[in-house]
Amino acid sequence: MTTATIIESQATLPSLTTRRSLVRLRVHHLLRRKLAVIGAAIILLEVVAAIFGPLLVRYDPMAPNFAAILQPPSADHWLGTDDLGRDILSRLLTGTRYSLLISVTAVTIAMIAGVCLGIMSGYVGGSIDEVLMRILDSFMALPSLVLALAIAAALGPGLANAMLAIAVASVPTYARLVRGQTLSIKENEYILAARATGVGSGRVVGRHILPNTLGPVIVQVSLGLGFAIITESSLSFIGLGIQPPIPTWGWMVQVGFQFLETAPWYVLAPASAIFLAVLGFNLLGDGLRDALDA
């Protein structure tokens, strides 16, 4: 066994032997936080609705019914109908699938890109770090929501463009976060010892730096999903998201505002869905942060 292997084994042994107990401890701390549990329950409910809801609806969410225009909530239409007589509950459940799809995909892309850029910038340093940070600073000069709206306006409406706009606007946050973690972790003694004995950079990053950055990243993903929901709804609200007749929460709110006085249920249903989704992700993110810091 080489010296480098011995050093790595000694550095990683505690984490391997205590991993399960640490996970149990974190879960225990998370479950003790009632607001985090409420947030997780809200998210779970919306995920179930996105997966199974469209399979259980009684009405076609895209087929108009001119005999049932703007009907209030009733036994036939639990959340009422819209300006074309379409069942709002059916459209809301279908919109849940699209809203979550866009948000999860965009955040996943942003997380992967941000983690890669952050580790590269923090670990390599030098001119690469300077160039990457200046580019990210230029993106962060604008608020993330404004940046996403600008990108979507330049690319045009559509599912793929909405995902890309949200992802690009979110990348700097993950990159900055991971860079800071990497700068701190790479100065640890076991990292310096491993590098001094010839352990490759890829192995150091994969076995030591990347795993130790995942905690803050997981918290940011949960909070980032809430931001993605708001951004996707904003893009749909101004016509830069998925185009009709496919329902999304933001588009339903936009149309519902026109009938706020005569049919308030039209706008309250999708607005409540947006509020609950963002609330759930934020509560879970706060709980995860507290559990990981405990």
KEKE-3310 file (N, C-alpha, C; in steps of 0.2 Angstrom, whole numbers, plus 5000, padded with zeros to 4 digits):
npx = (5004:5003:5010:5002:4990:4988:4987:4975:4966:4966:4961:4948:4942:4935:4924:4918:4915:4906:4896:4882:4877:4878:4869:4857:4857:4855:4843:4835:4836:4830:4817:4813:4809:4795:4790:4798:4794:4781:4783:4790:4779:4770:4777:4778:4764:4762:4770:4765:4752:4757:4761:4751:4739:4734:4730:4719:4709:4692:4689:4693:4708:4710:4700:4687:4671:4658:4646:4648:4654:4664:4659:4655:4664:4658:4649:4651:4662:4675:4684:4678:4676:4684:4686:4683:4675:4682:4688:4694:4702:4706:4715:4723:4730:4736:4744:4753:4761:4769:4774:4782:4791:4798:4804:4812:4820:4827:4834:4842:4850:4857:4863:4872:4880:4884:4891:4902:4908:4911:4920:4930:4935:4938:4947:4957:4961:4970:4972:4961:4952:4950:4945:4933:4926:4924:4916:4904:4901:4897:4885:4878:4876:4864:4848:4842:4829:4826:4837:4833:4821:4826:4834:4825:4816:4825:4827:4815:4797:4793:4795:4808:4816:4812:4816:4830:4833:4830:4839:4852:4851:4852:4864:4876:4874:4875:4888:4896:4894:4899:4912:4917:4916:4925:4937:4939:4940:4950:4962:4963:4973:4974:4970:4981:4991:4988:4989:5003:5009:5007:4994:4981:4973:4960:4956:4957:4947:4935:4934:4936:4933:4921:4911:4911:4905:4892:4882:4879:4875:4863:4854:4853:4848:4835:4830:4832:4823:4811:4813:4814:4801:4794:4800:4797:4783:4782:4787:4778:4767:4769:4769:4781:4783:4778:4767:4749:4737:4742:4741:4748:4753:4757:4751:4738:4735:4738:4727:4716:4716:4710:4697:4695:4686:4673:4675:4683:4688:4695:4708:4712:4715:4726:4736:4736:4742:4755:4759:4759:4768:4781:4782:4783:4795:4804:4802:4806:4820:4825:4824:4832:4845:4846:4847:4858:4868:4867)
npy = (4994:5011:5026:5037:5031:5026:5038:5043:5034:5035:5048:5046:5036:5039:5046:5036:5026:5033:5037:5032:5034:5048:5052:5047:5055:5068:5067:5065:5077:5085:5080:5084:5097:5106:5114:5112:5099:5101:5108:5098:5089:5097:5098:5085:5082:5090:5084:5071:5075:5080:5069:5059:5066:5072:5060:5057:5066:5072:5080:5086:5095:5105:5106:5116:5121:5129:5129:5130:5142:5151:5146:5145:5137:5120:5105:5098:5105:5107:5118:5127:5135:5141:5155:5149:5139:5128:5115:5121:5114:5103:5109:5115:5104:5098:5109:5109:5098:5103:5115:5110:5102:5111:5118:5109:5103:5114:5119:5107:5107:5120:5117:5107:5113:5124:5118:5112:5123:5130:5122:5120:5133:5137:5126:5126:5139:5154:5162:5156:5156:5170:5174:5166:5171:5184:5184:5178:5187:5198:5192:5192:5205:5209:5207:5190:5186:5196:5194:5181:5184:5193:5185:5175:5183:5187:5174:5170:5163:5147:5130:5124:5136:5143:5134:5135:5149:5150:5142:5147:5159:5155:5148:5156:5158:5145:5142:5152:5148:5135:5137:5145:5135:5126:5133:5133:5120:5114:5118:5110:5099:5085:5086:5093:5085:5073:5078:5082:5069:5064:5061:5062:5076:5074:5063:5069:5079:5071:5062:5070:5084:5087:5078:5085:5097:5095:5097:5111:5113:5105:5112:5124:5120:5116:5129:5135:5129:5135:5148:5145:5141:5153:5161:5154:5155:5169:5171:5164:5172:5184:5179:5172:5159:5142:5140:5144:5131:5124:5122:5132:5138:5152:5157:5155:5163:5175:5176:5175:5186:5195:5193:5195:5202:5197:5183:5177:5165:5160:5166:5164:5150:5145:5155:5152:5139:5142:5150:5140:5130:5138:5141:5128:5123:5133:5132:5118:5120:5129:5120:5110:5117:5120:5107:5102:5110:5108)
npz = (5000:4995:5001:4999:4997:5010:5017:5012:5016:5030:5030:5026:5033:5045:5040:5033:5043:5051:5043:5042:5055:5055:5045:5051:5062:5056:5050:5061:5067:5057:5057:5069:5067:5065:5055:5045:5042:5038:5027:5019:5018:5010:4998:4995:4993:4981:4972:4971:4966:4954:4947:4947:4947:4934:4928:4935:4933:4930:4919:4902:4902:4892:4884:4879:4886:4882:4888:4902:4907:4918:4930:4947:4961:4964:4966:4954:4948:4957:4960:4952:4935:4920:4909:4897:4900:4905:4917:4932:4942:4935:4926:4934:4941:4930:4926:4937:4935:4923:4929:4939:4932:4924:4934:4942:4932:4927:4939:4942:4931:4933:4945:4942:4933:4940:4951:4945:4939:4951:4958:4949:4948:4962:4966:4956:4954:4952:4936:4929:4939:4941:4929:4928:4939:4936:4925:4931:4940:4932:4928:4940:4942:4939:4946:4949:4945:4936:4927:4922:4915:4905:4898:4894:4886:4876:4870:4867:4869:4876:4881:4883:4882:4893:4903:4901:4903:4917:4922:4918:4925:4938:4940:4944:4958:4963:4959:4966:4979:4980:4976:4987:4997:4992:4992:5006:5010:5003:5009:5020:5031:5027:5014:5008:5012:5004:4991:4991:4992:4979:4975:4963:4955:4951:4959:4972:4971:4968:4979:4991:4990:4983:4989:5002:4999:4996:5006:5009:4996:4994:5002:4996:4984:4987:4992:4979:4971:4975:4971:4957:4954:4956:4946:4934:4935:4933:4920:4913:4916:4909:4896:4891:4894:4894:4880:4878:4872:4883:4901:4913:4930:4931:4919:4921:4932:4926:4916:4924:4932:4924:4927:4940:4949:4945:4945:4956:4961:4950:4949:4962:4964:4956:4961:4974:4973:4969:4979:4990:4985:4984:4998:5004:4998:5004:5018:5019:5015:5025:5036:5032:5032:5045:5051:5045:5051:5064)
capx = (5000:5007:5009:4996:4984:4987:4984:4968:4962:4966:4957:4941:4940:4930:4918:4915:4912:4901:4891:4875:4875:4877:4863:4852:4856:4853:4836:4832:4836:4825:4810:4811:4807:4789:4789:4802:4790:4776:4786:4791:4772:4767:4781:4776:4758:4762:4773:4760:4747:4760:4762:4745:4733:4731:4727:4712:4704:4686:4688:4699:4710:4711:4694:4682:4664:4654:4640:4649:4659:4665:4655:4659:4665:4652:4651:4654:4668:4677:4687:4675:4678:4687:4682:4681:4672:4687:4688:4701:4705:4710:4720:4728:4734:4740:4749:4758:4766:4773:4778:4787:4795:4802:4808:4817:4825:4831:4838:4846:4855:4860:4867:4878:4885:4887:4896:4908:4912:4914:4925:4936:4937:4941:4952:4963:4963:4974:4969:4955:4947:4948:4940:4926:4922:4922:4910:4899:4900:4893:4878:4875:4875:4856:4844:4841:4823:4827:4841:4829:4816:4829:4836:4819:4814:4829:4827:4808:4794:4794:4797:4816:4819:4811:4821:4837:4833:4830:4845:4857:4851:4853:4871:4881:4873:4879:4896:4899:4893:4904:4919:4919:4917:4931:4943:4940:4941:4957:4967:4964:4979:4974:4971:4988:4996:4987:4992:5010:5011:5006:4987:4979:4968:4953:4954:4956:4941:4930:4934:4936:4931:4914:4906:4910:4902:4885:4877:4876:4872:4857:4850:4852:4843:4828:4828:4832:4817:4806:4814:4812:4793:4792:4802:4793:4776:4783:4788:4771:4762:4770:4769:4787:4784:4774:4761:4742:4732:4744:4740:4753:4751:4757:4747:4731:4735:4737:4721:4712:4716:4705:4690:4696:4680:4667:4676:4689:4691:4699:4715:4715:4717:4734:4740:4737:4747:4761:4761:4761:4774:4786:4782:4785:4802:4807:4802:4811:4827:4827:4825:4839:4850:4847:4848:4865:4872:4866)
capy = (5000:5017:5032:5041:5027:5026:5045:5044:5029:5038:5054:5045:5031:5042:5048:5030:5023:5037:5040:5030:5038:5055:5053:5047:5061:5074:5066:5066:5085:5088:5078:5088:5104:5105:5118:5108:5093:5104:5110:5092:5087:5101:5096:5078:5082:5093:5079:5066:5078:5081:5062:5056:5071:5072:5053:5056:5072:5070:5084:5087:5102:5109:5106:5121:5119:5135:5129:5130:5147:5155:5143:5145:5130:5116:5098:5096:5108:5109:5124:5132:5134:5147:5159:5145:5133:5122:5114:5124:5109:5099:5113:5116:5098:5098:5114:5107:5094:5107:5120:5107:5099:5116:5120:5104:5103:5120:5119:5102:5110:5125:5114:5103:5118:5128:5114:5111:5129:5132:5118:5122:5140:5137:5122:5127:5146:5158:5166:5153:5158:5177:5175:5164:5175:5191:5182:5177:5194:5201:5189:5194:5212:5210:5202:5184:5186:5201:5191:5176:5187:5196:5179:5172:5188:5186:5168:5168:5159:5140:5126:5123:5142:5144:5130:5138:5155:5150:5138:5152:5164:5152:5146:5160:5156:5138:5142:5156:5144:5129:5140:5146:5129:5123:5136:5132:5113:5112:5120:5106:5096:5079:5087:5095:5079:5069:5081:5081:5062:5062:5059:5066:5081:5071:5059:5073:5082:5067:5059:5074:5091:5086:5076:5090:5103:5094:5099:5118:5113:5103:5117:5129:5117:5117:5136:5137:5127:5140:5153:5143:5141:5160:5163:5150:5158:5175:5170:5162:5177:5189:5176:5170:5152:5138:5144:5141:5130:5120:5126:5133:5142:5159:5159:5154:5169:5181:5177:5175:5193:5199:5191:5195:5204:5193:5176:5177:5158:5159:5167:5161:5143:5145:5159:5148:5134:5145:5151:5134:5127:5141:5140:5122:5123:5137:5128:5113:5123:5131:5115:5106:5121:5120:5101:5101:5115:5105)
capz = (5000:4995:5006:4997:4999:5018:5020:5010:5020:5036:5030:5024:5037:5050:5037:5031:5049:5054:5039:5043:5061:5054:5042:5055:5066:5052:5049:5067:5068:5052:5059:5075:5065:5063:5049:5039:5040:5035:5020:5015:5016:5005:4992:4993:4990:4975:4968:4970:4961:4947:4944:4947:4946:4927:4927:4939:4932:4926:4913:4898:4904:4887:4880:4881:4887:4883:4893:4909:4907:4924:4935:4954:4964:4965:4967:4948:4947:4964:4960:4947:4928:4918:4904:4892:4903:4907:4924:4934:4945:4930:4923:4940:4942:4924:4927:4942:4931:4919:4933:4943:4927:4922:4939:4944:4927:4927:4945:4941:4926:4936:4951:4939:4930:4946:4955:4941:4939:4957:4960:4945:4950:4969:4966:4951:4956:4947:4931:4928:4945:4940:4923:4929:4944:4933:4921:4935:4943:4927:4928:4946:4942:4939:4950:4946:4941:4930:4922:4919:4911:4900:4894:4890:4881:4870:4867:4865:4873:4875:4887:4883:4883:4900:4907:4900:4906:4924:4924:4918:4930:4944:4940:4948:4965:4965:4958:4971:4985:4979:4976:4994:5001:4989:4994:5013:5010:5000:5014:5025:5031:5023:5006:5007:5012:4999:4985:4992:4990:4972:4973:4957:4957:4950:4965:4977:4970:4968:4985:4997:4990:4981:4995:5007:4997:4995:5011:5007:4989:4995:5005:4990:4979:4990:4991:4972:4968:4976:4966:4950:4954:4955:4940:4929:4935:4931:4913:4910:4917:4904:4890:4889:4896:4889:4877:4878:4878:4889:4907:4919:4935:4929:4914:4924:4936:4921:4913:4930:4934:4920:4930:4948:4952:4944:4946:4960:4961:4944:4950:4969:4964:4954:4965:4980:4972:4968:4986:4994:4982:4987:5005:5005:4997:5008:5024:5019:5014:5031:5040:5030:5034:5053:5052:5043:5055:5071)
cpx = (5004:5006:5003:4990:4982:4984:4977:4964:4961:4961:4950:4938:4934:4924:4914:4912:4907:4895:4884:4873:4874:4871:4857:4851:4853:4845:4832:4831:4831:4818:4808:4808:4801:4788:4793:4798:4784:4778:4787:4784:4769:4770:4779:4769:4758:4765:4769:4754:4750:4760:4755:4738:4730:4728:4720:4707:4698:4685:4694:4701:4710:4705:4689:4675:4660:4648:4641:4655:4658:4660:4658:4660:4659:4654:4653:4661:4671:4680:4684:4678:4681:4683:4680:4677:4676:4687:4695:4705:4709:4716:4726:4733:4739:4746:4755:4763:4771:4777:4784:4793:4800:4807:4814:4822:4830:4836:4843:4852:4860:4865:4873:4883:4888:4892:4902:4912:4915:4920:4931:4939:4941:4947:4958:4965:4966:4970:4962:4950:4945:4944:4933:4922:4920:4916:4904:4897:4895:4886:4875:4874:4867:4853:4842:4835:4823:4831:4837:4824:4820:4831:4830:4816:4818:4829:4820:4804:4795:4796:4805:4819:4818:4815:4828:4838:4834:4837:4851:4857:4852:4861:4876:4880:4876:4886:4899:4899:4899:4911:4921:4920:4924:4937:4945:4943:4948:4963:4968:4970:4979:4973:4978:4993:4995:4990:5000:5013:5009:4999:4984:4973:4961:4951:4953:4949:4935:4929:4933:4932:4923:4910:4905:4907:4894:4880:4874:4872:4864:4852:4848:4848:4836:4826:4827:4826:4811:4807:4812:4804:4791:4794:4798:4786:4776:4783:4782:4766:4763:4771:4775:4788:4781:4768:4755:4741:4735:4744:4747:4751:4751:4753:4740:4730:4734:4730:4715:4711:4711:4698:4690:4689:4674:4668:4683:4692:4696:4706:4717:4717:4725:4738:4741:4742:4754:4764:4763:4767:4781:4787:4785:4793:4806:4808:4807:4818:4829:4828:4831:4845:4851:4849:4856:4870:4872:4872)
cpy = (5006:5022:5036:5038:5027:5033:5046:5040:5032:5044:5052:5040:5034:5043:5041:5026:5026:5039:5039:5034:5045:5057:5052:5053:5067:5073:5067:5073:5088:5086:5082:5095:5103:5108:5115:5102:5095:5105:5104:5089:5090:5099:5089:5078:5085:5088:5074:5069:5079:5074:5059:5060:5071:5065:5052:5061:5069:5074:5085:5094:5107:5110:5111:5118:5126:5135:5130:5136:5150:5153:5143:5138:5127:5109:5095:5099:5111:5116:5129:5130:5141:5150:5155:5139:5127:5121:5116:5119:5105:5102:5114:5110:5097:5103:5113:5103:5098:5112:5116:5104:5105:5118:5115:5103:5108:5120:5113:5104:5115:5122:5111:5108:5122:5125:5113:5117:5131:5128:5119:5129:5140:5132:5124:5134:5149:5162:5163:5155:5166:5178:5172:5168:5182:5189:5181:5183:5198:5199:5192:5201:5214:5205:5196:5183:5190:5198:5185:5179:5190:5190:5176:5177:5188:5180:5166:5164:5151:5136:5126:5130:5144:5141:5134:5145:5155:5147:5143:5157:5162:5149:5150:5159:5150:5139:5146:5152:5139:5132:5142:5140:5126:5126:5135:5124:5111:5114:5115:5101:5089:5080:5089:5089:5074:5072:5081:5074:5060:5060:5064:5070:5078:5067:5063:5077:5077:5064:5063:5080:5090:5084:5081:5096:5102:5096:5106:5118:5111:5108:5122:5126:5118:5124:5138:5135:5132:5146:5151:5143:5148:5163:5160:5154:5165:5175:5168:5168:5182:5185:5173:5162:5148:5141:5140:5136:5126:5125:5127:5138:5149:5161:5159:5161:5175:5182:5178:5182:5197:5198:5191:5197:5200:5185:5175:5170:5157:5160:5165:5154:5143:5149:5155:5142:5136:5147:5145:5131:5131:5141:5134:5121:5127:5134:5123:5115:5125:5125:5111:5110:5120:5113:5099:5105:5112:5101)
cpz = (5000:5000:5005:4999:5006:5020:5018:5014:5027:5036:5029:5029:5042:5046:5035:5037:5052:5050:5040:5050:5060:5050:5046:5060:5062:5051:5055:5068:5063:5055:5065:5073:5062:5056:5043:5037:5036:5027:5016:5013:5010:4998:4990:4990:4983:4970:4966:4965:4954:4943:4943:4945:4939:4925:4930:4937:4928:4920:4909:4900:4899:4882:4882:4882:4888:4886:4900:4910:4914:4929:4942:4956:4966:4965:4960:4946:4954:4965:4955:4940:4926:4913:4898:4894:4905:4914:4927:4938:4941:4927:4928:4941:4936:4924:4932:4939:4927:4924:4937:4938:4925:4928:4941:4938:4927:4933:4944:4936:4929:4942:4948:4937:4935:4950:4951:4940:4945:4960:4956:4947:4957:4969:4962:4953:4950:4942:4929:4933:4943:4934:4925:4934:4941:4929:4925:4939:4938:4927:4934:4947:4942:4943:4946:4942:4935:4925:4918:4914:4905:4895:4890:4885:4875:4866:4864:4869:4871:4881:4888:4885:4890:4905:4907:4904:4914:4926:4924:4923:4937:4945:4944:4956:4967:4964:4963:4978:4985:4979:4983:4998:4998:4992:5002:5013:5008:5004:5020:5025:5027:5016:5004:5007:5006:4992:4985:4990:4983:4970:4968:4959:4956:4956:4971:4977:4971:4975:4991:4996:4988:4986:5000:5005:4996:5000:5010:5000:4990:4997:5000:4985:4981:4990:4984:4969:4969:4972:4959:4949:4952:4948:4934:4929:4932:4923:4910:4910:4911:4897:4887:4891:4891:4887:4878:4872:4884:4895:4911:4924:4933:4924:4916:4928:4931:4918:4919:4932:4931:4923:4937:4951:4951:4945:4950:4961:4955:4946:4957:4968:4962:4958:4972:4979:4971:4975:4990:4991:4985:4994:5007:5004:5002:5015:5024:5019:5021:5036:5038:5032:5042:5054:5051:5048:5062:5073)
residu = (MET:THR:THR:ALA:THR:ILE:ILE:GLU:SER:GLN:ALA:THR:LEU:PRO:SER:LEU:THR:THR:ARG:ARG:SER:LEU:VAL:ARG:LEU:ARG:VAL:HIS:HIS:LEU:LEU:ARG:ARG:LYS:LEU:ALA:VAL:ILE:GLY:ALA:ALA:ILE:ILE:LEU:LEU:GLU:VAL:VAL:ALA:ALA:ILE:PHE:GLY:PRO:LEU:LEU:VAL:ARG:TYR:ASP:PRO:MET:ALA:PRO:ASN:PHE:ALA:ALA:ILE:LEU:GLN:PRO:PRO:SER:ALA:ASP:HIS:TRP:LEU:GLY:THR:ASP:ASP:LEU:GLY:ARG:ASP:ILE:LEU:SER:ARG:LEU:LEU:THR:GLY:THR:ARG:TYR:SER:LEU:LEU:ILE:SER:VAL:THR:ALA:VAL:THR:ILE:ALA:MET:ILE:ALA:GLY:VAL:CYS:LEU:GLY:ILE:MET:SER:GLY:TYR:VAL:GLY:GLY:SER:ILE:ASP:GLU:VAL:LEU:MET:ARG:ILE:LEU:ASP:SER:PHE:MET:ALA:LEU:PRO:SER:LEU:VAL:LEU:ALA:LEU:ALA:ILE:ALA:ALA:ALA:LEU:GLY:PRO:GLY:LEU:ALA:ASN:ALA:MET:LEU:ALA:ILE:ALA:VAL:ALA:SER:VAL:PRO:THR:TYR:ALA:ARG:LEU:VAL:ARG:GLY:GLN:THR:LEU:SER:ILE:LYS:GLU:ASN:GLU:TYR:ILE:LEU:ALA:ALA:ARG:ALA:THR:GLY:VAL:GLY:SER:GLY:ARG:VAL:VAL:GLY:ARG:HIS:ILE:LEU:PRO:ASN:THR:LEU:GLY:PRO:VAL:ILE:VAL:GLN:VAL:SER:LEU:GLY:LEU:GLY:PHE:ALA:ILE:ILE:THR:GLU:SER:SER:LEU:SER:PHE:ILE:GLY:LEU:GLY:ILE:GLN:PRO:PRO:ILE:PRO:THR:TRP:GLY:TRP:MET:VAL:GLN:VAL:GLY:PHE:GLN:PHE:LEU:GLU:THR:ALA:PRO:TRP:TYR:VAL:LEU:ALA:PRO:ALA:SER:ALA:ILE:PHE:LEU:ALA:VAL:LEU:GLY:PHE:ASN:LEU:LEU:GLY:ASP:GLY:LEU:ARG:ASP:ALA:LEU:ASP:ALA)
# end
